[in-house]
């Protein structure tokens, strides 16, 4: 049965009377529901506060506790997106450089499927990618710098085009380009081979979308895994069979990815900011315990030792 429309007042009444949520300030609750929306706020952040048996909120849970978790996640998204964008810019620069170094600056080269790692498995994906790049180079009018290149020179070099390409398409471009180009790109990252870089990019593409679209980040998990790394073992992350139970497709996997793909000074700044964001939330009234928070995020309790170990 579809859920009925409820006014803001009815939503508050439902949460109080049916779900055991404490809401001492109805005006504040109404303001937050107007700003964020019931689905995004309550639907997105209720789980840590619910009693799994009764499906009601744990005794003493306040509306403000859910809002605090929402704001924590908002701060996480802002922080993670900042450093994902740094990696994205780095990959754009390296890929456009090494592809153009090999094939030249004419757009006909990146629009030629033969200049990719063509195979029966890759053929459809390469053709879709080339088609999307062609539409952007020849028809899209949203980017002034692309329009200028098209109108002034009749050619849009890859290093210009890439500024209008999504990170998802950029990740696919890397996956479909030839092994020699992949190898040249990967050599810019210490102890990362070309296959591992493809795995890292696949995972952080998903997390970039979560951050950019304002979705719940702290407990998000992907279907893709990052590779097993020396850091998994050095941190003593336990396994379930042959699979590490943390740091593979959860938020900690992104932290490990940052450790390998960011310059060391950037990672140091990221880690300090992340520590501050977490501590600020844990000090707020009604916050979940650090043990529970780390469990949702996929963080081991000793995660801060990431910088104490060599990659």
C-alpha positions as CSV (number, residue, x, y, z in Angstrom):
1,X,0.0,0.0,0.0
2,X,1.5,3.4,-1.0
3,X,2.3,5.7,1.8
4,X,-0.1,8.7,2.1
5,X,0.8,12.3,1.9
6,X,1.4,13.8,5.4
7,X,1.6,17.5,6.3
8,X,4.7,18.6,8.3
9,X,2.5,18.6,11.4
10,X,1.3,15.1,10.7
11,X,4.8,13.9,10.1
12,X,5.9,15.2,13.5
13,X,2.8,13.7,15.2
14,X,3.6,10.3,13.5
15,X,7.2,10.3,14.6
16,X,6.3,11.2,18.2
17,X,3.2,8.9,18.7
18,X,3.9,6.0,16.5
19,X,7.7,5.8,16.4
20,X,8.8,6.9,19.9
21,X,10.9,9.8,18.7
22,X,11.3,12.7,21.2
23,X,10.5,16.1,19.5
24,X,10.5,18.8,22.2
25,X,10.6,21.7,19.7
26,X,8.0,21.3,17.0
27,X,8.9,24.5,15.2
28,X,12.5,23.4,14.9
29,X,11.4,20.0,13.6
30,X,9.1,21.6,11.1
31,X,11.9,23.9,9.8
32,X,14.3,21.0,9.3
33,X,11.7,18.9,7.5
34,X,11.0,21.9,5.2
35,X,14.7,22.4,4.5
36,X,15.8,18.8,4.1
37,X,12.7,16.7,3.5
38,X,11.3,13.7,5.4
39,X,12.7,11.1,3.1
40,X,16.2,12.6,3.0
41,X,16.4,13.3,6.7
42,X,14.4,10.6,8.5
43,X,14.5,7.9,5.8
44,X,18.3,8.5,5.3
45,X,19.5,8.7,8.9
46,X,17.1,6.8,11.1
47,X,18.7,3.4,11.0
48,X,21.4,3.8,13.8
49,X,18.7,5.0,16.2
50,X,16.0,2.3,15.5
51,X,15.2,-0.7,17.7
52,X,15.4,-3.6,15.2
53,X,12.8,-5.6,17.1
54,X,10.1,-2.9,17.5
55,X,11.1,-0.8,14.5
56,X,10.6,2.2,16.7
57,X,13.3,4.6,17.9
58,X,15.3,3.6,20.9
59,X,14.1,5.2,24.1
60,X,15.4,8.7,24.5
61,X,16.2,9.3,20.9
62,X,15.7,12.9,19.9
63,X,14.9,14.5,16.6
64,X,18.0,16.6,17.1
65,X,20.1,13.4,17.2
66,X,19.0,12.5,13.6
67,X,19.7,16.1,12.5
68,X,23.2,16.0,14.0
69,X,24.0,12.8,12.1
70,X,22.7,14.4,8.9
71,X,24.9,17.5,9.4
72,X,27.9,15.2,10.1
73,X,27.3,13.4,6.8
74,X,27.0,16.7,5.1
75,X,30.4,17.7,6.3
76,X,31.8,14.3,5.3
77,X,30.5,14.8,1.8
78,X,32.1,18.2,1.4
79,X,35.4,16.9,2.7
80,X,35.5,13.7,0.6
81,X,34.4,15.5,-2.6
82,X,37.2,18.1,-2.2
83,X,39.8,15.4,-2.4
84,X,38.1,13.2,-5.0
85,X,38.1,16.3,-7.2
86,X,41.9,16.7,-6.7
87,X,42.4,13.1,-7.9
88,X,40.0,13.7,-10.8
89,X,42.0,16.7,-12.0
90,X,45.2,14.7,-11.8
91,X,43.8,11.9,-13.9
92,X,42.3,14.3,-16.4
93,X,45.8,15.9,-16.9
94,X,47.7,12.6,-17.1
95,X,45.3,10.8,-19.4
96,X,44.9,13.7,-21.9
97,X,48.7,14.2,-21.9
98,X,49.7,10.6,-22.6
99,X,46.9,9.9,-25.1
100,X,47.8,13.0,-27.0
101,X,51.5,12.2,-26.7
102,X,50.9,9.0,-28.5
103,X,48.1,9.9,-31.0
104,X,48.3,13.7,-31.5
105,X,46.0,16.5,-30.8
106,X,43.4,16.0,-33.5
107,X,39.9,15.1,-32.2
108,X,39.7,12.4,-34.9
109,X,42.2,10.4,-32.9
110,X,40.2,10.1,-29.7
111,X,37.0,9.6,-31.8
112,X,38.6,6.6,-33.5
113,X,37.7,3.3,-31.8
114,X,40.8,1.7,-33.2
115,X,42.9,3.8,-30.8
116,X,41.5,2.0,-27.8
117,X,42.0,-1.5,-26.4
118,X,39.4,-2.9,-28.8
119,X,38.1,-6.4,-28.0
120,X,34.9,-8.3,-28.2
121,X,34.4,-7.6,-24.5
122,X,35.2,-3.9,-24.8
123,X,33.6,-3.1,-28.2
124,X,30.2,-1.9,-27.1
125,X,31.6,0.2,-24.2
126,X,34.3,1.8,-26.4
127,X,31.7,2.7,-29.1
128,X,29.4,4.2,-26.5
129,X,32.3,6.2,-25.1
130,X,33.5,7.5,-28.5
131,X,29.9,8.4,-29.4
132,X,29.5,10.4,-26.1
133,X,32.9,12.2,-26.7
134,X,31.8,13.0,-30.3
135,X,28.6,14.6,-29.1
136,X,30.5,16.7,-26.6
137,X,33.1,17.8,-29.2
138,X,30.8,18.4,-32.1
139,X,27.4,19.4,-30.8
140,X,27.4,20.4,-27.1
141,X,27.0,24.1,-26.5
142,X,27.2,24.2,-22.7
143,X,31.0,24.8,-22.5
144,X,32.3,28.1,-23.9
145,X,35.9,26.7,-24.1
146,X,34.7,23.8,-26.3
147,X,32.6,26.0,-28.5
148,X,35.6,28.3,-29.0
149,X,37.9,25.5,-30.1
150,X,35.2,24.1,-32.4
151,X,34.4,27.4,-34.0
152,X,38.0,28.9,-34.1
153,X,40.0,25.8,-35.1
154,X,37.5,23.1,-36.1
155,X,39.1,20.8,-33.6
156,X,38.7,20.2,-29.9
157,X,41.9,18.8,-28.3
158,X,41.5,16.1,-25.7
159,X,43.0,18.3,-22.9
160,X,40.2,20.8,-23.6
161,X,37.4,18.3,-24.0
162,X,38.2,16.5,-20.8
163,X,37.2,19.5,-18.8
164,X,33.6,18.8,-19.8
165,X,33.8,15.0,-19.3
166,X,32.2,13.4,-16.2
167,X,34.5,11.4,-13.8
168,X,32.5,8.3,-14.8
169,X,33.4,8.8,-18.5
170,X,37.0,9.6,-17.5
171,X,37.2,6.4,-15.5
172,X,35.9,4.4,-18.5
173,X,38.3,6.2,-20.8
174,X,41.2,5.0,-18.6
175,X,39.7,1.4,-18.6
176,X,39.4,1.3,-22.4
177,X,42.7,3.0,-23.3
178,X,45.7,0.9,-24.3
179,X,48.0,-0.7,-21.8
180,X,51.0,1.4,-22.6
181,X,49.0,4.6,-21.8
182,X,47.5,3.0,-18.7
183,X,51.0,2.1,-17.5
184,X,52.3,5.6,-18.0
185,X,49.4,7.1,-16.0
186,X,49.7,4.5,-13.2
187,X,53.5,5.2,-12.8
188,X,52.6,8.6,-11.3
189,X,51.3,6.8,-8.2
190,X,53.6,5.0,-5.9
191,X,53.0,1.3,-5.6
192,X,49.9,1.3,-7.9
193,X,49.8,-0.7,-11.1
194,X,47.4,-0.1,-14.0
195,X,44.9,-2.7,-13.0
196,X,44.8,-1.4,-9.4
197,X,44.3,2.2,-10.6
198,X,41.3,1.1,-12.7
199,X,39.8,-0.5,-9.5
200,X,40.4,2.6,-7.4
201,X,38.9,4.9,-10.1
202,X,35.8,2.7,-10.4
203,X,35.1,2.9,-6.6
204,X,35.7,6.6,-6.1
205,X,33.5,7.4,-9.2
206,X,30.6,5.9,-7.2
207,X,31.5,7.9,-4.1
208,X,31.9,11.1,-6.1
209,X,28.3,10.7,-7.3
210,X,27.1,10.1,-3.8
211,X,28.8,13.3,-2.6
212,X,27.7,15.4,-5.6
213,X,24.1,14.3,-5.3
214,X,23.8,14.8,-1.6
215,X,23.1,11.2,-0.8
216,X,24.0,9.4,2.5
217,X,27.7,8.9,2.5
218,X,28.9,7.6,5.9
219,X,27.4,4.1,5.5
220,X,27.4,3.8,1.7
221,X,29.0,0.7,0.1
222,X,29.7,0.0,-3.5
223,X,29.5,-3.3,-5.4
224,X,33.0,-2.8,-6.6
225,X,36.1,-3.4,-4.5
226,X,39.4,-1.7,-4.3
227,X,42.4,-4.0,-4.5
228,X,43.9,-5.7,-1.4
229,X,46.8,-3.5,-0.2
230,X,49.7,-3.7,2.2
231,X,47.8,-1.3,4.4
232,X,44.9,-3.8,5.0
233,X,47.4,-6.3,6.4
234,X,49.5,-3.7,8.4
235,X,46.3,-2.4,10.1
236,X,45.4,-5.9,11.0
237,X,42.0,-5.8,9.3
238,X,40.3,-9.2,9.8
239,X,39.1,-11.4,7.0
240,X,36.0,-13.4,6.3
241,X,37.5,-16.2,4.4
242,X,39.9,-14.5,1.9
243,X,38.0,-11.2,2.0
244,X,38.9,-8.2,4.2
245,X,35.8,-7.2,6.1
246,X,36.7,-3.5,6.0
247,X,38.3,-1.1,3.6
248,X,37.2,-2.8,0.4
249,X,33.9,-1.2,-0.7
250,X,33.0,1.1,2.2
251,X,34.0,4.6,3.1
252,X,37.3,3.4,4.5
253,X,38.1,2.0,1.0
254,X,38.0,5.6,-0.2
255,X,40.4,6.7,2.6
256,X,42.8,3.9,1.5
257,X,42.4,5.1,-2.1
258,X,43.3,8.6,-1.0
259,X,46.4,7.2,0.7
260,X,47.6,5.8,-2.6
261,X,46.4,8.4,-5.1
262,X,46.9,11.7,-3.2
263,X,50.2,13.4,-2.7
264,X,51.4,12.8,0.9
265,X,50.9,16.4,2.0
266,X,47.3,16.4,0.7
267,X,46.6,13.1,2.5
268,X,48.0,14.5,5.7
269,X,45.6,17.5,5.4
270,X,42.7,15.3,4.6
271,X,43.3,13.0,7.5
272,X,43.5,16.0,9.9
273,X,40.2,17.4,8.6
274,X,38.5,14.0,8.8
275,X,39.7,13.5,12.4
276,X,38.2,16.9,13.2
277,X,34.9,16.2,11.5
278,X,34.5,12.9,13.3
279,X,35.5,14.3,16.7
280,X,33.1,17.2,16.3
281,X,30.2,14.8,15.7
282,X,31.2,12.4,18.5
283,X,31.1,15.3,21.0
284,X,27.6,16.3,20.0
285,X,24.7,15.3,22.4
286,X,23.0,12.1,21.3
287,X,25.8,11.0,18.9
288,X,26.3,7.3,18.5
289,X,29.4,5.8,20.0
290,X,32.7,5.8,18.1
291,X,32.5,2.0,17.9
292,X,29.1,2.2,16.2
293,X,30.1,5.1,13.9
294,X,33.3,3.3,12.8
295,X,31.3,0.1,12.1
296,X,28.9,2.0,9.8
297,X,31.8,3.7,8.0
298,X,33.9,0.5,7.7
299,X,36.7,2.0,9.7
300,X,39.0,-0.1,11.9
301,X,39.5,1.4,15.4
302,X,43.2,2.1,14.5
303,X,42.5,3.8,11.2
304,X,44.6,6.8,12.2
305,X,47.7,4.7,11.9
306,X,47.4,4.8,8.1
307,X,50.2,7.3,8.0
308,X,52.4,5.4,10.4
309,X,52.9,2.6,7.8
310,X,54.5,2.6,4.4
311,X,52.2,1.8,1.5
